[in-house]
């Protein structure tokens, strides 16, 4: 599909146009219509497959960002070193409010931003160095809106390409131009819809206040008393098994998902920490935030560069990121104040969390304040995490973590977690998973778990296409094969994924599944190809042969950290080359005895390393009750 033109016929281009969103194609055409002289002698560079597809549709010649990718040796280790060096100043420890070290609340989002800067910075350095004699680099501003719950650096994240390009251009003394985003005119109905949304939200808030007051007045208090920051779909089966107690949910819209009988049986209320803020608390938070801002200003002036990629410093971008974080301190401190007040009012025995490491700071605040108050906090593992070098989520702030089994616990212990913090419970959502006996089928069905495209993580659109094309090439060698490609609902980079699927599977019988349940797809499959995903564990519980393509160095490092023991036990395979992937699928498809042997090894491995025996919910409930008895915030209940 690419129409490559790495160097125009008349020599080096005058201008480089960097496009990284599909909407930039229309913006480029508008610019060329207004300034036709800009088109001659220019080079368009697309940084993703969805942009390339749109350029090809418009017959615009471009160079693919794939041509400028350069491996970054020891990337994950270097990220750890840069994080440590950036926050080495001992004065960070003084950024403490009511016993809460503020740095702990924003390290996750900062590292996520650093990963974006490193990816795009590395790419743009290659572009600029290859075309060193160009007169100007032109980048288009990002379009669309940023979610209000996307984290304190959400704007910085979407502007990372622009900021990296400007930084690299400045280092090369290359003129830089930014084409502003032209937001489309709002449809006539937008104002009405916004009004209706706000009106409904206000009415919903009144309803919740009335509901909470009624529940508090009419139903007697019960124990264990839980504050829950999780979804009913994750907690429902465990809460039902609890038998007695009361629940306060911090995700207020969950009231719509909970059966009425459960709402009353467990005296459920729905609140937000802001509901408990007083004017004095807000004032105290404002004054403290101003003092922290002053302290950061002093530290900023003395900062020494530590984030360097191929001789280019990106510290200026990371300093701006901290500026944004510090500007958000007043909201963060209000969240701390509100959480203290919430716990004082609700008097919980345990705080249940769906995460304690996130770009959203309230996930960090909840367990940190709970620890200061003597309230146990408990995070239930909902998915496989990578905990090796460069991991975003190694620093869990929950006091207790309920994990899938002994293998995951060993990983946490290797990071220095105390054994009493990590509990082997399994996962309540896996309690119904059972291997399904399947008779002979006419087709050999391969379920392929498609990766999410996150350029700053393992898979950009190009590595995702390599992954999918490797699966397609391997499937072509299998007689009577059918591939089911599973996409998440609304995955990151869906347009690029579908373009990659269309390119790779044009000659392979396949279907794309998105809304279907994974359990239903597993029951129809004979083998599974997956990236690093919790889907691997679900496939193994169905005793299906699994292979993980680890086709680039970073992917290989991440996959081996967790899955090498599976491979050594014969529970799954890791393919480091296209040939190994093809060999695995060919052997599994042609040898039923090998499939039966693999099933035995899978079951033995799961039994030795995981608590997937249908009793996870009971263990999790027992842990909640055990922790509730240790709560020390309120001794008279």
C-alpha positions as CSV (number, residue, x, y, z in Angstrom):
1,X,0.0,0.0,0.0
2,X,2.9,2.4,0.7
3,X,3.9,4.8,-2.0
4,X,7.5,5.3,-0.9
5,X,9.6,8.2,-2.0
6,X,12.6,8.5,0.3
7,X,14.2,11.2,-1.8
8,X,12.4,13.3,-4.5
9,X,14.0,13.4,-7.9
10,X,15.2,17.0,-7.5
11,X,17.4,16.1,-4.5
12,X,16.7,16.7,-0.9
13,X,13.2,18.0,-0.1
14,X,12.7,21.6,1.0
15,X,10.1,20.7,3.7
16,X,9.3,17.6,5.7
17,X,5.6,17.2,6.5
18,X,5.1,14.9,9.5
19,X,1.6,13.3,9.7
20,X,0.6,11.1,12.6
21,X,-3.2,11.3,12.6
22,X,-5.6,10.4,9.7
23,X,-7.1,13.9,10.0
24,X,-3.8,15.4,9.0
25,X,-4.2,14.3,5.4
26,X,-7.1,16.7,4.9
27,X,-5.2,19.4,6.7
28,X,-2.3,18.9,4.4
29,X,-4.5,19.1,1.3
30,X,-6.0,22.3,2.6
31,X,-2.6,23.8,3.2
32,X,-1.5,22.8,-0.3
33,X,-4.6,24.4,-1.8
34,X,-3.8,27.7,-0.1
35,X,-0.1,27.4,-0.8
36,X,0.4,25.3,-3.9
37,X,4.1,26.1,-4.0
38,X,4.5,24.1,-0.8
39,X,3.7,20.8,-2.6
40,X,6.6,21.0,-5.0
41,X,9.8,19.6,-3.5
42,X,8.2,18.5,-0.2
43,X,8.4,15.1,1.4
44,X,5.4,13.7,3.4
45,X,6.3,11.2,6.1
46,X,3.5,9.1,7.7
47,X,4.1,7.7,11.2
48,X,1.3,5.0,11.2
49,X,-0.5,2.7,8.9
50,X,-3.9,4.4,9.2
51,X,-2.3,7.6,7.9
52,X,-0.5,5.7,5.1
53,X,-3.8,4.2,4.0
54,X,-5.5,7.6,3.7
55,X,-2.5,9.1,1.9
56,X,-2.6,6.2,-0.6
57,X,-6.4,6.7,-1.2
58,X,-5.6,10.3,-2.1
59,X,-2.7,9.3,-4.3
60,X,-0.3,11.4,-2.2
61,X,3.3,10.2,-2.4
62,X,4.8,9.6,1.0
63,X,7.6,7.9,2.9
64,X,6.7,5.4,5.6
65,X,7.7,5.9,9.2
66,X,8.7,2.3,9.2
67,X,11.8,3.3,7.2
68,X,13.0,5.5,10.1
69,X,12.5,3.1,13.0
70,X,15.7,2.3,14.8
71,X,16.2,-0.3,17.6
72,X,17.0,1.1,21.0
73,X,19.2,-1.4,22.8
74,X,18.4,-2.0,26.5
75,X,15.5,0.4,26.2
76,X,13.6,-0.9,29.3
77,X,16.7,-0.8,31.5
78,X,17.5,2.7,30.3
79,X,14.0,3.9,31.2
80,X,14.5,2.8,34.7
81,X,17.9,4.6,34.9
82,X,16.4,7.8,33.5
83,X,13.5,7.7,36.0
84,X,15.9,7.2,38.9
85,X,18.2,10.0,37.7
86,X,15.3,12.5,37.1
87,X,14.0,12.2,40.6
88,X,17.4,11.8,42.4
89,X,17.1,15.2,44.2
90,X,16.5,14.5,47.9
91,X,14.2,17.5,48.1
92,X,11.4,15.5,46.4
93,X,10.9,13.8,49.8
94,X,9.7,17.1,51.2
95,X,6.7,17.1,48.8
96,X,4.6,15.5,51.4
97,X,1.0,16.4,52.4
98,X,-0.7,14.9,55.5
99,X,1.7,12.0,55.4
100,X,1.3,11.3,51.7
101,X,4.4,11.5,49.5
102,X,3.1,13.2,46.4
103,X,5.8,11.8,44.1
104,X,4.2,8.3,44.6
105,X,1.0,9.6,43.0
106,X,2.4,10.8,39.7
107,X,5.3,8.5,38.9
108,X,3.1,6.2,36.8
109,X,1.9,9.0,34.5
110,X,5.3,10.5,34.3
111,X,6.9,7.3,33.1
112,X,4.0,6.8,30.6
113,X,4.9,10.2,29.2
114,X,8.6,9.5,29.2
115,X,7.9,6.4,27.1
116,X,6.1,8.5,24.5
117,X,8.9,11.1,24.4
118,X,11.5,8.3,23.9
119,X,9.6,6.6,21.1
120,X,8.7,9.7,19.1
121,X,12.0,11.4,19.9
122,X,14.0,8.4,18.6
123,X,11.9,8.3,15.4
124,X,12.2,12.0,14.7
125,X,15.9,12.0,15.2
126,X,16.2,9.4,12.5
127,X,14.0,11.5,10.2
128,X,15.9,14.7,10.7
129,X,19.3,13.1,10.5
130,X,18.4,11.3,7.2
131,X,17.2,14.6,5.7
132,X,19.7,16.9,7.4
133,X,19.7,19.5,4.5
134,X,15.9,20.2,4.5
135,X,15.0,23.8,5.0
136,X,12.0,23.2,7.4
137,X,10.1,20.6,9.3
138,X,6.3,21.0,9.4
139,X,4.1,19.2,12.0
140,X,0.4,19.3,12.3
141,X,-1.2,19.9,15.7
142,X,-3.2,16.9,17.2
143,X,-7.0,17.0,16.7
144,X,-9.8,15.8,18.8
145,X,-10.5,16.2,22.5
146,X,-8.8,14.9,25.6
147,X,-10.9,13.0,28.1
148,X,-11.4,14.7,31.5
149,X,-10.3,11.5,33.2
150,X,-7.3,10.7,31.1
151,X,-4.7,11.9,33.6
152,X,-2.8,15.0,34.4
153,X,-0.4,14.7,31.4
154,X,-3.1,13.8,28.9
155,X,-2.6,17.0,26.9
156,X,1.2,16.5,26.9
157,X,0.8,12.9,25.7
158,X,-1.2,13.9,22.6
159,X,1.2,16.7,21.9
160,X,4.3,14.5,22.2
161,X,5.0,14.3,18.5
162,X,4.8,18.1,18.1
163,X,7.0,18.7,21.2
164,X,9.6,16.1,20.2
165,X,9.8,17.4,16.6
166,X,10.2,21.0,17.8
167,X,13.0,19.9,20.3
168,X,14.9,17.9,17.7
169,X,14.5,20.7,15.1
170,X,15.9,23.2,17.5
171,X,18.9,21.0,18.4
172,X,19.6,20.9,14.6
173,X,19.0,24.6,14.0
174,X,16.3,23.6,11.6
175,X,13.2,25.9,11.2
176,X,10.1,24.4,12.6
177,X,6.5,25.1,11.7
178,X,3.3,24.0,13.4
179,X,0.1,23.8,11.5
180,X,-2.8,24.5,14.0
181,X,-5.7,22.1,14.2
182,X,-8.9,23.3,12.5
183,X,-11.7,22.0,14.7
184,X,-14.9,21.5,12.7
185,X,-17.9,23.7,13.4
186,X,-20.1,22.2,16.1
187,X,-23.3,20.7,14.8
188,X,-26.5,22.6,15.6
189,X,-27.6,19.9,18.1
190,X,-24.4,20.0,20.2
191,X,-25.4,22.8,22.5
192,X,-28.7,21.0,23.2
193,X,-27.0,17.8,23.9
194,X,-24.5,19.4,26.3
195,X,-27.4,21.0,28.1
196,X,-29.2,17.7,28.4
197,X,-26.1,15.9,29.6
198,X,-25.5,18.5,32.3
199,X,-29.1,18.5,33.3
200,X,-29.1,14.7,33.6
201,X,-25.9,14.7,35.6
202,X,-27.3,17.2,38.0
203,X,-30.5,15.2,38.4
204,X,-28.5,12.0,38.9
205,X,-26.5,13.8,41.6
206,X,-29.7,14.8,43.4
207,X,-31.0,11.2,43.1
208,X,-27.8,9.8,44.6
209,X,-27.9,12.2,47.6
210,X,-31.5,11.2,48.2
211,X,-30.6,7.5,47.8
212,X,-27.6,7.7,50.2
213,X,-29.6,9.6,52.8
214,X,-32.5,7.1,52.7
215,X,-30.2,4.1,52.9
216,X,-28.3,5.6,55.9
217,X,-31.5,6.5,57.7
218,X,-33.4,3.2,57.2
219,X,-30.9,0.4,57.1
220,X,-28.7,-0.4,60.1
221,X,-24.9,-0.3,59.7
222,X,-23.2,-3.6,58.9
223,X,-19.8,-5.1,58.8
224,X,-17.5,-5.7,57.1
225,X,-17.9,-2.2,55.7
226,X,-16.2,-1.8,52.4
227,X,-15.2,1.2,50.3
228,X,-15.0,0.0,46.7
229,X,-13.2,1.6,43.7
230,X,-14.0,-1.1,41.2
231,X,-16.8,-2.3,38.9
232,X,-19.6,-4.5,39.8
233,X,-18.7,-6.9,37.0
234,X,-15.4,-7.5,38.8
235,X,-16.7,-7.5,42.4
236,X,-20.3,-8.8,42.0
237,X,-19.7,-12.5,42.6
238,X,-17.4,-11.9,45.6
239,X,-19.8,-9.4,47.2
240,X,-22.7,-11.9,46.8
241,X,-20.6,-14.5,48.5
242,X,-19.8,-12.2,51.4
243,X,-23.1,-12.9,53.1
244,X,-23.2,-9.7,55.1
245,X,-21.8,-6.2,55.2
246,X,-22.2,-2.9,53.5
247,X,-20.6,-1.3,50.4
248,X,-19.8,2.3,49.4
249,X,-18.9,2.6,45.7
250,X,-16.7,5.4,44.4
251,X,-17.8,4.7,40.8
252,X,-21.2,6.3,41.2
253,X,-22.7,5.1,37.9
254,X,-22.3,1.5,39.1
255,X,-25.7,1.9,40.7
256,X,-27.1,1.2,37.3
257,X,-25.4,-2.2,37.1
258,X,-26.2,-3.7,40.5
259,X,-29.4,-5.7,41.1
260,X,-31.9,-3.9,43.5
261,X,-31.8,-6.8,46.0
262,X,-28.1,-6.4,46.3
263,X,-28.3,-2.6,46.7
264,X,-30.5,-3.1,49.8
265,X,-28.9,-6.2,51.1
266,X,-25.5,-4.6,51.3
267,X,-26.6,-1.1,52.3
268,X,-25.0,0.3,49.2
269,X,-24.2,4.0,48.8
270,X,-22.5,5.9,46.0
271,X,-20.2,8.8,46.7
272,X,-17.2,10.8,45.6
273,X,-14.4,12.2,47.8
274,X,-15.3,15.7,46.7
275,X,-18.6,15.3,48.4
276,X,-16.8,15.5,51.8
277,X,-14.6,18.6,51.1
278,X,-15.1,21.7,53.3
279,X,-14.1,25.2,52.4
280,X,-11.3,25.0,55.0
281,X,-10.0,21.9,53.4
282,X,-10.0,23.6,50.0
283,X,-8.2,26.6,51.4
284,X,-5.5,24.5,53.1
285,X,-5.0,22.6,49.9
286,X,-4.6,25.8,47.8
287,X,-2.1,27.3,50.2
288,X,0.0,24.1,50.3
289,X,-0.1,23.7,46.5
290,X,1.3,27.3,46.2
291,X,4.2,26.4,48.5
292,X,5.0,23.2,46.6
293,X,5.0,25.2,43.4
294,X,7.5,27.6,44.9
295,X,9.7,24.7,45.9
296,X,9.5,23.1,42.5
297,X,10.6,26.4,40.9
298,X,13.8,26.4,42.9
299,X,14.5,22.7,42.0
300,X,13.7,23.3,38.3
301,X,16.3,26.0,38.0
302,X,19.0,23.7,39.4
303,X,18.0,20.6,37.3
304,X,20.8,18.9,35.3
305,X,19.9,17.1,32.0
306,X,19.5,13.3,32.4
307,X,17.2,12.3,29.6
308,X,19.3,11.9,26.4
309,X,18.6,9.9,23.3
310,X,21.3,9.6,20.7
311,X,22.9,12.9,21.8
312,X,19.7,14.8,21.9
313,X,18.4,16.1,25.3
314,X,14.6,15.9,26.0
315,X,14.8,17.2,29.6
316,X,12.9,20.4,28.6
317,X,9.8,18.3,27.8
318,X,10.0,16.3,31.0
319,X,10.4,19.5,33.0
320,X,7.3,20.9,31.3
321,X,5.5,17.7,32.3
322,X,6.4,18.2,35.9
323,X,5.2,21.8,35.6
324,X,1.8,20.5,34.6
325,X,1.8,18.0,37.4
326,X,2.7,20.7,40.0
327,X,-0.1,22.9,38.6
328,X,-2.5,20.1,39.3
329,X,-1.4,19.8,42.9
330,X,-4.3,21.8,44.3
331,X,-6.7,19.3,42.8
332,X,-4.5,16.4,44.1
333,X,-4.4,17.9,47.6
334,X,-8.1,18.4,47.6
335,X,-8.4,14.7,46.7
336,X,-6.3,13.8,49.7
337,X,-8.3,16.0,52.0
338,X,-11.6,14.6,50.6
339,X,-10.4,11.0,51.0
340,X,-9.4,11.5,54.7
341,X,-12.9,13.1,55.2
342,X,-14.6,10.2,53.3
343,X,-12.9,7.6,55.5
344,X,-13.8,9.5,58.7
345,X,-17.4,9.6,57.6
346,X,-17.8,6.1,56.2
347,X,-15.5,4.3,58.6
348,X,-14.6,1.4,56.3
349,X,-13.0,-1.8,57.4
350,X,-11.3,-2.4,54.0
351,X,-10.8,-0.4,50.8
352,X,-11.1,-2.5,47.6
353,X,-9.3,-1.3,44.5
354,X,-9.2,-2.2,40.9
355,X,-5.8,-0.5,40.5
356,X,-3.3,1.3,42.7
357,X,-0.9,2.4,39.9
358,X,-2.5,4.6,37.3
359,X,-2.4,7.9,35.4
360,X,-5.4,8.9,37.5
361,X,-4.1,10.0,40.8
362,X,-7.1,9.0,42.9
363,X,-6.1,5.3,42.5
364,X,-2.9,6.2,44.4
365,X,-4.5,8.5,46.9
366,X,-7.0,5.9,48.1
367,X,-4.5,3.3,49.4
368,X,-2.0,5.9,50.6
369,X,-4.6,7.7,52.8
370,X,-6.0,4.3,53.9
371,X,-2.5,3.3,55.2
372,X,-2.2,6.5,57.2
373,X,-5.6,5.8,58.7
374,X,-4.9,2.1,59.6
375,X,-7.4,0.8,57.0
376,X,-6.3,-2.2,55.0
377,X,-6.4,-1.7,51.2
378,X,-6.7,-4.6,48.9
379,X,-6.2,-4.7,45.1
380,X,-7.5,-7.7,43.1
381,X,-5.4,-8.7,40.1
382,X,-7.5,-8.2,37.0
383,X,-5.0,-8.9,34.3
384,X,-1.4,-10.1,33.6
385,X,1.2,-7.4,34.3
386,X,4.7,-7.1,33.1
387,X,6.8,-6.4,36.2
388,X,10.3,-6.4,34.7
389,X,12.6,-3.6,33.7
390,X,10.8,-0.6,32.4
391,X,7.4,-1.7,33.8
392,X,4.8,1.0,34.4
393,X,3.1,-0.8,37.2
394,X,5.7,-2.3,39.4
395,X,5.0,0.1,42.2
396,X,1.6,-1.0,43.5
397,X,0.5,1.2,46.4
398,X,-2.2,-1.0,47.8
399,X,-1.2,-2.5,51.1
400,X,-2.4,-6.0,50.0
401,X,-2.6,-7.5,46.5
402,X,-4.6,-10.6,45.7
403,X,-2.9,-12.4,42.8
404,X,-3.6,-15.3,40.4
405,X,-1.2,-17.7,42.1
406,X,2.3,-18.6,43.3
407,X,4.0,-17.7,40.0
408,X,2.8,-14.1,40.1
409,X,3.5,-13.9,43.9
410,X,7.1,-14.9,43.3
411,X,7.5,-12.0,40.8
412,X,6.3,-9.5,43.4
413,X,8.5,-11.0,46.0
414,X,11.5,-10.7,43.7
415,X,10.8,-6.9,43.5
416,X,11.0,-6.6,47.3
417,X,7.3,-6.9,48.3
418,X,6.8,-8.4,51.8
419,X,5.3,-11.9,51.6
420,X,2.4,-10.8,53.9
421,X,1.3,-8.2,51.3
422,X,0.8,-10.7,48.4
423,X,-2.0,-13.2,48.7
424,X,-2.7,-16.2,46.4
425,X,-6.5,-16.1,45.7
426,X,-6.9,-16.7,41.9
427,X,-9.5,-14.6,40.0
428,X,-13.2,-14.8,40.7
429,X,-13.9,-14.1,37.1
430,X,-12.1,-17.3,36.1
431,X,-14.1,-19.4,38.5
432,X,-16.5,-20.5,35.7
433,X,-13.7,-21.3,33.2
434,X,-13.5,-25.0,32.3
435,X,-11.8,-26.9,29.5
436,X,-14.4,-27.9,26.9
437,X,-14.1,-31.3,25.2
438,X,-14.3,-30.8,21.5
439,X,-14.9,-33.5,18.9
440,X,-13.3,-33.7,15.5
441,X,-13.8,-30.5,13.4
442,X,-13.6,-30.1,9.7
443,X,-11.5,-26.9,10.0
444,X,-8.4,-26.2,12.1
445,X,-9.3,-22.9,13.8
446,X,-6.6,-20.6,15.1
447,X,-7.6,-17.8,17.4
448,X,-5.3,-14.8,17.0
449,X,-5.3,-12.2,19.8
450,X,-4.6,-8.8,18.1
451,X,-2.4,-6.4,20.0
452,X,-3.5,-2.9,21.0
453,X,-1.5,-0.3,19.1
454,X,0.4,1.9,21.6
455,X,3.5,3.3,19.8
456,X,5.1,4.2,23.1
457,X,4.7,0.6,24.3
458,X,5.6,-2.7,22.5
459,X,3.4,-2.4,19.5
460,X,3.2,0.5,17.1
461,X,1.2,0.0,13.9
462,X,4.2,-1.4,12.0
463,X,5.2,-4.0,14.6
464,X,1.5,-4.9,14.9
465,X,1.4,-5.5,11.2
466,X,4.5,-7.6,11.4
467,X,2.8,-9.7,14.1
468,X,-0.3,-10.2,12.0
469,X,1.5,-10.9,8.8
470,X,3.6,-13.5,10.6
471,X,0.4,-15.2,11.8
472,X,-1.1,-15.1,8.3
473,X,2.1,-16.5,6.7
474,X,2.2,-19.4,9.2
475,X,-1.5,-20.1,8.7
476,X,-1.1,-20.3,4.9
477,X,0.9,-23.5,5.4
478,X,-1.9,-25.3,7.2
479,X,-4.6,-27.2,5.2
480,X,-8.2,-26.2,5.8
481,X,-7.3,-23.5,8.3
482,X,-9.5,-20.6,9.5
483,X,-8.2,-17.8,11.6
484,X,-10.4,-15.8,14.0
485,X,-8.8,-12.4,14.8
486,X,-9.9,-11.1,18.1
487,X,-10.0,-7.3,18.6
488,X,-10.8,-5.6,21.8
489,X,-13.9,-3.4,21.9
490,X,-12.6,0.0,20.7
491,X,-8.9,-0.9,20.8
492,X,-6.2,1.8,20.5
493,X,-5.3,2.1,16.8
494,X,-8.3,0.1,15.5
495,X,-8.1,1.7,12.0
496,X,-4.5,0.7,11.7
497,X,-5.2,-2.8,13.0
498,X,-8.0,-3.4,10.4
499,X,-5.7,-2.0,7.7
500,X,-3.0,-4.5,8.7
501,X,-5.4,-7.3,8.8
502,X,-6.7,-6.5,5.3
503,X,-3.1,-6.4,4.0
504,X,-1.9,-9.6,5.8
505,X,-4.9,-11.9,5.6
506,X,-6.1,-11.2,2.0
507,X,-5.4,-14.8,1.0
508,X,-6.1,-16.5,4.4
509,X,-9.7,-17.5,5.4
510,X,-10.4,-15.4,8.4
511,X,-13.1,-13.5,10.4
512,X,-12.7,-10.5,12.7
513,X,-14.3,-10.9,16.1
514,X,-14.8,-7.9,18.4
515,X,-18.1,-8.0,20.3
516,X,-18.0,-11.8,20.9
517,X,-17.0,-13.2,24.3
518,X,-13.5,-14.6,24.5
519,X,-14.8,-17.7,26.2
520,X,-17.1,-18.4,23.3
521,X,-14.2,-18.0,20.8
522,X,-11.9,-20.2,22.8
523,X,-14.5,-23.0,22.8
524,X,-14.5,-22.9,19.0
525,X,-10.7,-22.8,18.6
526,X,-7.9,-25.5,18.2
527,X,-4.9,-23.2,18.9
528,X,-4.2,-19.7,20.1
529,X,-1.7,-17.1,18.9
530,X,-1.4,-14.2,21.4
531,X,0.7,-11.2,22.3
532,X,1.4,-10.5,26.0
533,X,-2.2,-10.7,27.3
534,X,-4.4,-12.2,30.0
535,X,-6.1,-14.0,27.2
536,X,-3.2,-16.5,27.3
537,X,-4.2,-17.6,30.8
538,X,-7.8,-17.9,29.7
539,X,-6.7,-20.0,26.7
540,X,-4.6,-22.3,28.9
541,X,-7.6,-22.9,31.2
542,X,-9.3,-24.3,28.1
543,X,-6.2,-26.5,27.6
544,X,-5.5,-25.0,24.2
545,X,-2.0,-24.9,22.6
546,X,-0.7,-21.4,22.8
547,X,2.2,-19.7,21.0
548,X,3.5,-16.1,21.7
549,X,5.2,-14.4,18.7
550,X,8.1,-12.3,20.2
551,X,9.5,-10.9,17.0
552,X,11.3,-7.7,18.3
553,X,13.9,-7.3,21.0
554,X,11.6,-5.4,23.5
555,X,8.8,-7.9,23.0
556,X,11.1,-10.8,23.5
557,X,12.4,-9.3,26.8
558,X,8.9,-8.6,28.1
559,X,7.6,-12.0,27.1
560,X,10.5,-14.0,28.5
561,X,10.3,-12.2,31.9
562,X,6.9,-13.8,32.7
563,X,6.4,-16.7,30.2
564,X,9.8,-18.4,30.1
565,X,8.8,-20.8,32.9
566,X,5.6,-21.7,30.9
567,X,7.8,-22.6,27.9
568,X,10.3,-24.6,30.0
569,X,7.4,-26.6,31.4
570,X,5.9,-27.3,27.9
571,X,2.7,-25.3,28.7
572,X,3.2,-22.9,25.8
573,X,5.6,-21.9,23.1
574,X,7.4,-18.7,22.3
575,X,8.3,-18.0,18.7
576,X,11.2,-15.6,18.2
577,X,11.1,-15.9,14.4
578,X,8.5,-16.3,11.7
579,X,9.9,-19.8,11.0
580,X,9.4,-20.9,14.6
581,X,5.8,-19.6,14.5
582,X,5.1,-21.5,11.3
583,X,6.6,-24.7,12.7
584,X,4.6,-24.6,15.9
585,X,1.2,-24.2,14.1
586,X,2.1,-26.8,11.5
587,X,3.0,-29.4,14.1
588,X,0.0,-28.6,16.4
589,X,-2.4,-28.8,13.4
590,X,-1.1,-32.1,12.1
591,X,-0.4,-34.0,15.3
592,X,-3.3,-34.8,17.6
593,X,-1.1,-36.8,19.9
594,X,1.0,-33.7,20.4
595,X,-2.1,-31.7,21.3
596,X,-3.1,-34.2,23.9
597,X,0.4,-34.2,25.4
598,X,0.3,-30.4,25.5
599,X,-3.0,-30.5,27.3
600,X,-1.5,-32.6,30.1
601,X,1.4,-30.3,30.5
602,X,-0.9,-27.2,30.6
603,X,-3.1,-28.7,33.3
604,X,-0.1,-29.7,35.4
605,X,1.5,-26.2,35.1
606,X,-1.7,-24.4,36.0
607,X,-2.3,-26.6,39.0
608,X,1.3,-26.0,40.2
609,X,1.3,-22.2,39.7
610,X,-2.2,-20.8,39.8
611,X,-5.4,-20.9,41.9
612,X,-7.8,-21.6,39.0
613,X,-9.9,-24.2,40.7
614,X,-13.3,-22.5,40.8
615,X,-12.8,-21.4,44.4
616,X,-11.2,-18.0,43.9
617,X,-14.2,-16.0,45.0
618,X,-14.4,-17.9,48.3
619,X,-10.7,-17.2,49.0
620,X,-11.0,-13.6,48.1
621,X,-14.0,-13.1,50.4
622,X,-12.1,-14.9,53.2
623,X,-9.2,-12.5,52.7
624,X,-11.6,-9.5,52.9
625,X,-13.0,-10.8,56.2
626,X,-9.5,-11.5,57.5
627,X,-8.3,-8.0,56.7
628,X,-11.4,-6.3,58.1
629,X,-10.6,-7.7,61.5
630,X,-7.2,-6.0,61.3
631,X,-8.5,-2.5,60.6
632,X,-7.2,-0.1,63.3
633,X,-8.7,3.3,62.3
634,X,-11.8,2.8,64.5
635,X,-11.5,0.5,67.5
636,X,-15.1,1.1,68.7
637,X,-17.6,0.0,66.1
